[in-house]
Amino acid sequence: MPRKIPPKPCNIDTSPEHYEAFGWCTKNGIKVYPKWVKNELRVEIDNSNTKNRYTISKESYTNCESQQVTWDLYIKLYDKYKNLL
């Protein structure tokens, strides 16, 4: 039986700003995560502060791309809602 090759780790570009945005979003009920939809990996936003609570991306991503998009969305959501909540 051939030996399985482990997947290469993703090179995710994060900064202290990403972690600050992640912490703020988590405390304020905003979650971002990858989700499989019909054999495609998409990114979903669960925002308990809005009328339309769930938003899912129209684009599909690879595993590594979805991780980077998730981190970047935390910053966008932090910038959008930090003065409103």
Protein Blocks (a to p, Z undefined) as FASTA:
>chain_A
ZZddddddddddddfklmmmmmmmmmnopacddddeehiacdddddfkbfblbacdfbdc
dfklmmmmmmmmmmmmmmmmmmmZZ
